[in-house]
Amino acid sequence: MGLFGQVKYLIHKEIILEWRSKYALNGILLYVVSTIFVCYLSFKQINPVTWNALFWIIMLFASVNAISKSFSQENKGRQLYYYTLASAKAVILSKIIYNVFLMLLLSTIAIGFYTLVFSNPIGDPLFYFLAVIIGSVSFACVFTMISGISSKAGNNGALMAVLSFPVIIPLLMVLIKFSKNAMDGLDRTVSYNEIGVLVAINLIVISASIILFPFLWRE
């Protein structure tokens, strides 16, 4: 079976496992909805800058909760079984792709409920949604690789936080600036630099994952 076939098979496996244990997805959705609602009860009305920053903070912690289980739920016996069936590149690519779809679903629900609860005018809704999509992909790529590294260190949550900090902080800064430009309704060309930086970060993380994960997978 080629790389594409292995990736397709592993993604199908992830979907089946998630469907069988829907409590994980339901728990994440409950976390996002309840967090947004608690913020609404606490603030009632917030200015646009805080509105934007608060959304990305909520999505950051939601993505950590959603993606940190990518490898932690795989026991050693199951990992050994995968090792005999699929290549390390297929495993990490399938995890990234699945987590991208998971984050896109989660972020779409989150931004819909967030704008419903916190009514705030967005100058360019389509471009803001593009920022949400790119941000979801970025979170999925970064945290999937960090989760893989952390799983080889005994699923140490502190290690995941430390390793992701140097990457996620610059990523958040660019995302907040990009989405703020969309909120203000600025010309789209103003945000092209931010889009280029985000795309470059994603490509670097995916390339690093494909190159480095096989060495982790052998352990």
Contacts in CASP RR format, 6 or more apart in sequence:
PFRMAT RR
TARGET T0000
AUTHOR 0000-0000-0000
METHOD contacts of the structure
MODEL  1
MGLFGQVKYLIHKEIILEWRSKYALNGILLYVVSTIFVCYLSFKQINPVT
WNALFWIIMLFASVNAISKSFSQENKGRQLYYYTLASAKAVILSKIIYNV
FLMLLLSTIAIGFYTLVFSNPIGDPLFYFLAVIIGSVSFACVFTMISGIS
SKAGNNGALMAVLSFPVIIPLLMVLIKFSKNAMDGLDRTVSYNEIGVLVA
INLIVISASIILFPFLWRE
1 9 0 8 1.000
1 86 0 8 1.000
3 87 0 8 1.000
3 89 0 8 1.000
3 90 0 8 1.000
3 93 0 8 1.000
5 90 0 8 1.000
6 85 0 8 1.000
6 86 0 8 1.000
6 87 0 8 1.000
6 90 0 8 1.000
6 94 0 8 1.000
7 90 0 8 1.000
7 93 0 8 1.000
7 94 0 8 1.000
7 97 0 8 1.000
9 86 0 8 1.000
10 82 0 8 1.000
10 86 0 8 1.000
10 90 0 8 1.000
10 91 0 8 1.000
10 94 0 8 1.000
10 95 0 8 1.000
11 94 0 8 1.000
11 97 0 8 1.000
11 98 0 8 1.000
14 94 0 8 1.000
14 95 0 8 1.000
14 98 0 8 1.000
15 98 0 8 1.000
18 24 0 8 1.000
18 25 0 8 1.000
18 102 0 8 1.000
24 69 0 8 1.000
25 102 0 8 1.000
28 62 0 8 1.000
28 65 0 8 1.000
28 66 0 8 1.000
28 106 0 8 1.000
29 106 0 8 1.000
29 109 0 8 1.000
31 62 0 8 1.000
31 65 0 8 1.000
32 58 0 8 1.000
32 62 0 8 1.000
32 106 0 8 1.000
32 109 0 8 1.000
32 110 0 8 1.000
32 113 0 8 1.000
33 109 0 8 1.000
33 113 0 8 1.000
35 58 0 8 1.000
35 61 0 8 1.000
35 62 0 8 1.000
36 58 0 8 1.000
36 110 0 8 1.000
36 113 0 8 1.000
36 114 0 8 1.000
36 117 0 8 1.000
36 118 0 8 1.000
37 117 0 8 1.000
39 54 0 8 1.000
39 58 0 8 1.000
39 118 0 8 1.000
40 117 0 8 1.000
40 118 0 8 1.000
43 50 0 8 1.000
46 54 0 8 1.000
46 118 0 8 1.000
46 120 0 8 1.000
48 120 0 8 1.000
48 121 0 8 1.000
48 180 0 8 1.000
48 183 0 8 1.000
48 184 0 8 1.000
49 180 0 8 1.000
51 118 0 8 1.000
51 120 0 8 1.000
51 183 0 8 1.000
52 176 0 8 1.000
52 179 0 8 1.000
52 180 0 8 1.000
52 183 0 8 1.000
53 176 0 8 1.000
55 110 0 8 1.000
55 111 0 8 1.000
55 114 0 8 1.000
55 179 0 8 1.000
56 172 0 8 1.000
56 175 0 8 1.000
56 176 0 8 1.000
56 179 0 8 1.000
58 110 0 8 1.000
58 114 0 8 1.000
59 107 0 8 1.000
59 110 0 8 1.000
59 132 0 8 1.000
59 135 0 8 1.000
59 136 0 8 1.000
59 139 0 8 1.000
60 139 0 8 1.000
60 168 0 8 1.000
60 172 0 8 1.000
62 106 0 8 1.000
62 110 0 8 1.000
63 103 0 8 1.000
63 106 0 8 1.000
63 136 0 8 1.000
63 139 0 8 1.000
63 140 0 8 1.000
63 143 0 8 1.000
64 143 0 8 1.000
64 160 0 8 1.000
66 99 0 8 1.000
66 102 0 8 1.000
66 103 0 8 1.000
66 106 0 8 1.000
67 99 0 8 1.000
67 102 0 8 1.000
67 103 0 8 1.000
67 139 0 8 1.000
67 140 0 8 1.000
67 143 0 8 1.000
67 144 0 8 1.000
67 147 0 8 1.000
68 143 0 8 1.000
68 147 0 8 1.000
68 150 0 8 1.000
68 157 0 8 1.000
68 160 0 8 1.000
69 147 0 8 1.000
70 95 0 8 1.000
70 99 0 8 1.000
70 143 0 8 1.000
70 144 0 8 1.000
70 147 0 8 1.000
70 148 0 8 1.000
71 95 0 8 1.000
71 147 0 8 1.000
71 148 0 8 1.000
71 150 0 8 1.000
71 151 0 8 1.000
71 155 0 8 1.000
72 147 0 8 1.000
72 150 0 8 1.000
72 151 0 8 1.000
72 155 0 8 1.000
74 82 0 8 1.000
74 151 0 8 1.000
82 91 0 8 1.000
83 217 0 8 1.000
87 214 0 8 1.000
88 213 0 8 1.000
88 214 0 8 1.000
88 216 0 8 1.000
88 217 0 8 1.000
88 218 0 8 1.000
89 210 0 8 1.000
89 213 0 8 1.000
89 214 0 8 1.000
91 213 0 8 1.000
91 217 0 8 1.000
92 144 0 8 1.000
92 145 0 8 1.000
92 148 0 8 1.000
92 209 0 8 1.000
92 210 0 8 1.000
92 213 0 8 1.000
92 217 0 8 1.000
93 210 0 8 1.000
95 144 0 8 1.000
96 140 0 8 1.000
96 141 0 8 1.000
96 144 0 8 1.000
96 145 0 8 1.000
96 206 0 8 1.000
96 209 0 8 1.000
99 140 0 8 1.000
99 143 0 8 1.000
99 144 0 8 1.000
100 136 0 8 1.000
100 137 0 8 1.000
100 140 0 8 1.000
100 141 0 8 1.000
102 140 0 8 1.000
103 136 0 8 1.000
103 137 0 8 1.000
103 139 0 8 1.000
103 140 0 8 1.000
104 133 0 8 1.000
104 136 0 8 1.000
104 137 0 8 1.000
106 136 0 8 1.000
107 132 0 8 1.000
107 133 0 8 1.000
107 135 0 8 1.000
107 136 0 8 1.000
108 132 0 8 1.000
111 129 0 8 1.000
111 132 0 8 1.000
115 122 0 8 1.000
120 183 0 8 1.000
122 128 0 8 1.000
122 182 0 8 1.000
122 183 0 8 1.000
122 185 0 8 1.000
123 182 0 8 1.000
123 183 0 8 1.000
123 184 0 8 1.000
123 185 0 8 1.000
124 182 0 8 1.000
124 183 0 8 1.000
124 185 0 8 1.000
124 186 0 8 1.000
124 188 0 8 1.000
125 182 0 8 1.000
127 181 0 8 1.000
127 182 0 8 1.000
127 185 0 8 1.000
127 188 0 8 1.000
127 191 0 8 1.000
128 179 0 8 1.000
128 182 0 8 1.000
128 183 0 8 1.000
130 182 0 8 1.000
131 175 0 8 1.000
131 178 0 8 1.000
131 179 0 8 1.000
131 182 0 8 1.000
132 179 0 8 1.000
134 175 0 8 1.000
134 178 0 8 1.000
134 195 0 8 1.000
134 198 0 8 1.000
134 199 0 8 1.000
134 202 0 8 1.000
135 171 0 8 1.000
135 175 0 8 1.000
135 198 0 8 1.000
137 202 0 8 1.000
138 171 0 8 1.000
138 175 0 8 1.000
138 198 0 8 1.000
138 201 0 8 1.000
138 202 0 8 1.000
138 205 0 8 1.000
139 168 0 8 1.000
139 171 0 8 1.000
141 202 0 8 1.000
141 205 0 8 1.000
141 206 0 8 1.000
141 209 0 8 1.000
142 164 0 8 1.000
142 167 0 8 1.000
142 168 0 8 1.000
142 171 0 8 1.000
142 201 0 8 1.000
142 205 0 8 1.000
143 160 0 8 1.000
143 164 0 8 1.000
144 209 0 8 1.000
145 205 0 8 1.000
145 208 0 8 1.000
145 209 0 8 1.000
145 212 0 8 1.000
145 213 0 8 1.000
146 160 0 8 1.000
146 163 0 8 1.000
146 164 0 8 1.000
147 160 0 8 1.000
148 213 0 8 1.000
148 216 0 8 1.000
149 159 0 8 1.000
149 160 0 8 1.000
149 163 0 8 1.000
149 216 0 8 1.000
150 156 0 8 1.000
150 157 0 8 1.000
150 159 0 8 1.000
150 160 0 8 1.000
150 163 0 8 1.000
152 216 0 8 1.000
152 219 0 8 1.000
153 159 0 8 1.000
167 201 0 8 1.000
167 205 0 8 1.000
170 201 0 8 1.000
171 198 0 8 1.000
171 201 0 8 1.000
174 194 0 8 1.000
174 197 0 8 1.000
174 198 0 8 1.000
174 201 0 8 1.000
175 194 0 8 1.000
175 198 0 8 1.000
177 194 0 8 1.000
178 191 0 8 1.000
178 194 0 8 1.000
178 195 0 8 1.000
178 198 0 8 1.000
181 190 0 8 1.000
181 191 0 8 1.000
181 194 0 8 1.000
182 191 0 8 1.000
END
